[in-house]
Structures are given as structure tokens and as C-alpha cells.
Amino acid sequence: MQIPPKLKARDEVIIIAPARKVDKKLLSFSLQLLQKWELVPLLSENIMAESGIFSGSKKLRHQDFQDALDHPSAKAIWCFRGGYGTTQIIEGINPASFLQNPKWIIGFSDITNFHCFSNIILHTASLHATMPINTQSNTTSTLNSLKNFLMNRKISYKIKSNKLNILGEVEGSLIGGNLSVLCATLGTNYQPDFENKILFIEDIDEYYYKIDRMIWQLKYAGVFHQISGLIIGHFTNLKDNSISFGMSLEEIILEKLNEFNFPVIFDFPAGHENENLAIPFGLKLKLEAKDEYVKLYA
């Protein structure tokens, strides 16, 4: 696995919009944030394009992603937002220039497609972290986690333990992202390599029964037979039908894990909420789940 270099003052970060369209005010806030960090923000050529719900046609978004991967001096690619659209533009991407000059691909949610693409096709680590659409409302610790990782490549988090956690210690590379997007990669060329990995999942606006179906899908695909740990981030705005599904998120997940023996962590602060700590995919980390606390660190 290639690990892109750390960023330093005056390094360039190119912002692209590979999915839903851009909010100009929120983009402006993130440009100022990068400048405050002494980084140089660049914008992809077609970032303000519009086509229905998307930030331009598939052709334009594909071109901007390819151009960002090929950029000769930028050190990171920061995706403006998710929503839907990245799966439309990864086909036909040429990785040759990127492999000679790897960059951090940054984002979450629909950007899970890019994380899978980066980890499997590009064989390069990527960063699950907040995006420009969210920065104005993010917590200070969220923004600091992004800056600290990019500039220092350090990660060290300690959170309170959920009483339903399955305790243990493990070392391995993180993979995963948004549960819905991740499940859509199963059986494709972009399916992650789950063997001995720590899997991270999060999601938003899903029904309990759909979460249940997707967790079964992971089990039936053999994912739980391969991973060495499971981290559950924010599952935001979960929905129920008029007749309740009758199980909590924790119950839905733990039901499928009875036969396995690896650490399971609930309530990790990453995903679709203002507290969204940066976590690298493809980088080897240590996970410690104790009675009182959980630590994730390099």
C-alpha cells in the first residue's frame, strides 16, 4: 500500500465536486480554512458546473477527477461533498500519473467509492474525513483531526466505551466507509480486500430494516469471516416504519456476530454528524477496546 506524503506549508490541495452540486458559500469557507492552515487551495476546472442534482455531467466530473489525480504538484484531493455520483465516474480512470505522484483522497459518504477505488485499484491509502460542505458546522476537534493527520500523519483517539462493545485488541489496516455504498461494491472490481482488516461503517437516513438487510449482506458475502475488527460510527437519523422493526442498531449488528471473535466498537465519532474525526484507510492502526475506553492510534 502506497502512503501519500505529509503536507507542509504552501502545499496545494485541489477541491473537486465528483457528486452533488456545490454551495458557493460553503466552498468559500473551506478555501479560507485551507489558507488559515497555510495550504494553497486549488479548484477543479468544472467545480461550479451543474447538471440536475449533479455538479456537472458525468463527462465533466470524470475529467475533473482524472485531472486531480494527474495534477503534478497538488498533495491532496478534497471532495466537496457526497450525495450520489462517484460510482458514475470511476470507470475508465487512468491511474498511471497518480501512481508516480500519490495524493490523499479526502471525503466520506458517497466518497466511499473513491476510498475503495484508491485502496484496491490505486493501492494507495486514503482519508475518511469531513468535506467542505460540512466544515462550517464541524466541531473544532473534527477540523483539527483533519489538519493534524494531513500535516503530521498522526492519529490518536480515545473515546468512552459503549457497554455493548466486544472487547479486545487488534492491529490492522482500516477499510470501509458508508455502509450503503460499501454494500454496492460487493462482487465488483471495487470491493475492498477485507482479509485481516478493521472494518469501519457509518450511514444516514436509512430504515432499520435496510440496515438489517445490509448487515446480513456483509455476513453472507463472507466479510465477517475475514475482518479482524469492526468499528461502527454514526448512524444518523435512522428511520422506522409505523410498525416498529423491534431491534436497535446494536442488536441488529450483534445478532450477526455471535460466531465470531473480534473487537466490535460502537459510537465511534465519525460519519454524518458535526463530530467527524479523520481516519485513514489503508494505514495500519492499533485498536484497543477496554471496559472504560476505546483507543485507536498509529
PyMOL commands that set and color helices and strands:
alter all, ss='L'
color gray80, all
select helices_A, chain A and resi 24-36+58-70+86-88+96-100+109-121+140-152+179-185+208-220+223-226+249-255
alter helices_A, ss='H'
color red, helices_A
select strands_A, chain A and resi 12-16+40-43+74-79+104-107+126-128+156-160+168-178+198-204+229-236+264-265+279-281+284-289+293-297
alter strands_A, ss='S'
color yellow, strands_A
deselect
rebuild
show_as cartoon
